[in-house]
Amino acid sequence: MFDRDQQSGRHIVEFEQGGRARAAHGKRLLPQLGQALSQEFGKGFDASNLRYMRLFYQAFPKCDALRHELSWTHYRLLLRVGAAYLLLS
């Protein structure tokens, strides 16, 4: 599962956003991409999950650094803590 989420995040950042932190066409990208991926692969690709997948890839670009003892929920929590820390800095 981590591979799927990390690869989805990599695809969003590198191909959909051209390596930029955000897409030039703003908030439309993730809902449109989520709809297309859901039609092709099923549930789990809504805009909210895609945002986390993008953050996941940006925070952990090397899948080898991941701890498989942690679940997707643990990593989502870590991403939120990291984002809150950045806002306070």
Phi and psi restraints in degrees (value plus and minus 20) as a CYANA .aco file:
   2 PHE   PHI     -80.5   -40.5
   2 PHE   PSI     -57.8   -17.8
   3 ASP   PHI     -80.8   -40.8
   3 ASP   PSI     -64.2   -24.2
   4 ARG   PHI     -81.4   -41.4
   4 ARG   PSI     -66.8   -26.8
   5 ASP   PHI     -86.7   -46.7
   5 ASP   PSI     -61.8   -21.8
   6 GLN   PHI     -87.8   -47.8
   6 GLN   PSI     -61.6   -21.6
   7 GLN   PHI     -89.0   -49.0
   7 GLN   PSI     -55.8   -15.8
   8 SER   PHI     -83.8   -43.8
   8 SER   PSI     -64.7   -24.7
   9 GLY   PHI     -82.3   -42.3
   9 GLY   PSI     -61.2   -21.2
  10 ARG   PHI     -82.1   -42.1
  10 ARG   PSI     -63.0   -23.0
  11 HIS   PHI     -81.5   -41.5
  11 HIS   PSI     -63.7   -23.7
  12 ILE   PHI     -80.8   -40.8
  12 ILE   PSI     -69.0   -29.0
  13 VAL   PHI     -89.2   -49.2
  13 VAL   PSI     -69.5   -29.5
  14 GLU   PHI     -99.5   -59.5
  14 GLU   PSI     -59.1   -19.1
  15 PHE   PHI    -120.8   -80.8
  15 PHE   PSI     -66.6   -26.6
  16 GLU   PHI     -95.6   -55.6
  16 GLU   PSI     -53.9   -13.9
  17 GLN   PHI    -126.3   -86.3
  17 GLN   PSI     -18.5    21.5
  18 GLY   PHI      41.3    81.3
  18 GLY   PSI      10.9    50.9
  19 GLY   PHI      63.9   103.9
  19 GLY   PSI     -24.5    15.5
  20 ARG   PHI    -100.1   -60.1
  20 ARG   PSI     141.2   181.2
  21 ALA   PHI     -85.3   -45.3
  21 ALA   PSI     -50.8   -10.8
  22 ARG   PHI    -159.1  -119.1
  22 ARG   PSI     136.1   176.1
  23 ALA   PHI     -95.8   -55.8
  23 ALA   PSI     128.1   168.1
  24 ALA   PHI     -86.3   -46.3
  24 ALA   PSI     -50.6   -10.6
  25 HIS   PHI    -112.0   -72.0
  25 HIS   PSI      -1.5    38.5
  26 GLY   PHI      42.1    82.1
  26 GLY   PSI    -156.4  -116.4
  27 LYS   PHI     -92.5   -52.5
  27 LYS   PSI     -29.5    10.5
  28 ARG   PHI     -95.9   -55.9
  28 ARG   PSI     -46.2    -6.2
  29 LEU   PHI     -79.4   -39.4
  29 LEU   PSI     -75.8   -35.8
  30 LEU   PHI     -86.4   -46.4
  30 LEU   PSI     -63.4   -23.4
  31 PRO   PHI     -81.7   -41.7
  31 PRO   PSI     -60.8   -20.8
  32 GLN   PHI     -87.2   -47.2
  32 GLN   PSI     -64.2   -24.2
  33 LEU   PHI     -85.3   -45.3
  33 LEU   PSI     -60.8   -20.8
  34 GLY   PHI     -81.2   -41.2
  34 GLY   PSI     -60.7   -20.7
  35 GLN   PHI     -84.6   -44.6
  35 GLN   PSI     -64.6   -24.6
  36 ALA   PHI     -84.7   -44.7
  36 ALA   PSI     -63.4   -23.4
  37 LEU   PHI     -87.8   -47.8
  37 LEU   PSI     -57.4   -17.4
  38 SER   PHI     -84.7   -44.7
  38 SER   PSI     -58.6   -18.6
  39 GLN   PHI     -85.2   -45.2
  39 GLN   PSI     -57.0   -17.0
  40 GLU   PHI    -102.4   -62.4
  40 GLU   PSI     -61.3   -21.3
  41 PHE   PHI    -136.0   -96.0
  41 PHE   PSI     -28.8    11.2
  42 GLY   PHI      79.1   119.1
  42 GLY   PSI    -181.6  -141.6
  43 LYS   PHI     -85.6   -45.6
  43 LYS   PSI     142.1   182.1
  44 GLY   PHI      84.2   124.2
  44 GLY   PSI     -15.9    24.1
  45 PHE   PHI    -141.8  -101.8
  45 PHE   PSI      14.5    54.5
  46 ASP   PHI     -93.2   -53.2
  46 ASP   PSI     149.4   189.4
  47 ALA   PHI     -79.1   -39.1
  47 ALA   PSI     -57.8   -17.8
  48 SER   PHI     -83.0   -43.0
  48 SER   PSI     -67.4   -27.4
  49 ASN   PHI     -84.4   -44.4
  49 ASN   PSI     -58.3   -18.3
  50 LEU   PHI     -84.1   -44.1
  50 LEU   PSI     -55.3   -15.3
  51 ARG   PHI     -81.4   -41.4
  51 ARG   PSI     -64.3   -24.3
  52 TYR   PHI     -85.9   -45.9
  52 TYR   PSI     -57.7   -17.7
  53 MET   PHI     -83.8   -43.8
  53 MET   PSI     -60.1   -20.1
  54 ARG   PHI     -84.0   -44.0
  54 ARG   PSI     -67.4   -27.4
  55 LEU   PHI     -81.9   -41.9
  55 LEU   PSI     -59.3   -19.3
  56 PHE   PHI     -79.3   -39.3
  56 PHE   PSI     -67.0   -27.0
  57 TYR   PHI     -85.2   -45.2
  57 TYR   PSI     -61.3   -21.3
  58 GLN   PHI     -86.1   -46.1
  58 GLN   PSI     -54.8   -14.8
  59 ALA   PHI    -101.0   -61.0
  59 ALA   PSI     -54.5   -14.5
  60 PHE   PHI    -151.0  -111.0
  60 PHE   PSI      50.7    90.7
  61 PRO   PHI     -86.2   -46.2
  61 PRO   PSI     -41.0    -1.0
  62 LYS   PHI    -126.5   -86.5
  62 LYS   PSI      93.3   133.3
  63 CYS   PHI     -82.8   -42.8
  63 CYS   PSI     -43.9    -3.9
  64 ASP   PHI     -84.5   -44.5
  64 ASP   PSI     -42.6    -2.6
  65 ALA   PHI    -102.3   -62.3
  65 ALA   PSI     -23.9    16.1
  66 LEU   PHI    -100.3   -60.3
  66 LEU   PSI     128.4   168.4
  67 ARG   PHI    -117.6   -77.6
  67 ARG   PSI      97.7   137.7
  68 HIS   PHI     -95.6   -55.6
  68 HIS   PSI     -27.7    12.3
  69 GLU   PHI     -93.5   -53.5
  69 GLU   PSI     -40.9    -0.9
  70 LEU   PHI    -111.0   -71.0
  70 LEU   PSI     124.5   164.5
  71 SER   PHI    -112.0   -72.0
  71 SER   PSI     153.5   193.5
  72 TRP   PHI     -79.4   -39.4
  72 TRP   PSI     -57.4   -17.4
  73 THR   PHI     -82.4   -42.4
  73 THR   PSI     -60.7   -20.7
  74 HIS   PHI     -81.3   -41.3
  74 HIS   PSI     -65.5   -25.5
  75 TYR   PHI     -86.5   -46.5
  75 TYR   PSI     -57.2   -17.2
  76 ARG   PHI     -81.8   -41.8
  76 ARG   PSI     -60.6   -20.6
  77 LEU   PHI     -84.3   -44.3
  77 LEU   PSI     -63.5   -23.5
  78 LEU   PHI     -80.8   -40.8
  78 LEU   PSI     -58.5   -18.5
  79 LEU   PHI     -84.8   -44.8
  79 LEU   PSI     -60.1   -20.1
  80 ARG   PHI     -86.6   -46.6
  80 ARG   PSI     -60.3   -20.3
  81 VAL   PHI     -83.2   -43.2
  81 VAL   PSI     -64.2   -24.2
  82 GLY   PHI     -81.7   -41.7
  82 GLY   PSI     -61.1   -21.1
  83 ALA   PHI     -85.9   -45.9
  83 ALA   PSI     -60.9   -20.9
  84 ALA   PHI     -84.5   -44.5
  84 ALA   PSI     -58.9   -18.9
  85 TYR   PHI     -82.0   -42.0
  85 TYR   PSI     -63.2   -23.2
  86 LEU   PHI     -84.4   -44.4
  86 LEU   PSI     -56.7   -16.7
  87 LEU   PHI     -86.7   -46.7
  87 LEU   PSI     -54.2   -14.2
  88 LEU   PHI    -100.6   -60.6
  88 LEU   PSI     -38.2     1.8
